[in-house]
Structures are given as structure tokens and as C-alpha cells.
């Protein structure tokens, strides 16, 4: 899988997870359940799509990419940028 594809996939998964965990969405009950987590875990698990790239994107990166590990921070930053573009278009 090439860099652009993995970056976009990481961004779409994080943004999609954020959307479905909102109140009133299909997995909104999980978002409410996650509110019971310690406050420092809220952003990376369900309230900040940029932060969620680390939780949802890193496992995806390890599963689907064959890049050397030093590319992970570059892909994370790029995926956060892609999430920013997605969030601005809402």
C-alpha cells in the first residue's frame, strides 16, 4: 500500500469513528460509555478526530503497511492534516 493510500485510510477511519460515536449516531451509546473513561483518554478515544488518528490509525498502519517504522510519525502527521481538511469541509 502506498503512502497516500495509508494516510487517507488512517484519516478516514479516525474521522469515521469520530462521526459514529457522536450523540444520536449509530454507535453513540459507545461514545457515552467512553465518557466514563478517565478524562485524559477522552480526546484520543472519542472526542478529538485529530487525536483519534493515533488510537485508530496506528494499529491500522501496522496491519496494512510495509513501511519502515520511521515513516509512522510522518504518516500520522499527514493523516492529521487530512482529517483537518475533512473537518473543514463539513
C-alpha positions, 0 to 999 in steps of 0.5 A: 500500500502506498503512502497516500493510500495509508494516510487517507485510510488512517484519516478516514477511519479516525474521522469515521469513528469520530462521526459514529460515536457522536450523540444520536449516531449509530454507535453513540451509546459507545461514545457515552460509555467512553465518557466514563473513561478517565478524562485524559483518554477522552480526546484520543478515544472519542472526542478529538478526530485529530487525536483519534488518528493515533488510537485508530490509525496506528494499529491500522498502519501496522496491519496494512503497511510495509513501511519502515517504522520511521515513516509512522510519525510522518504518516500520522502527521499527514493523516492529521492534516487530512482529517483537518481538511475533512473537518473543514469541509463539513 
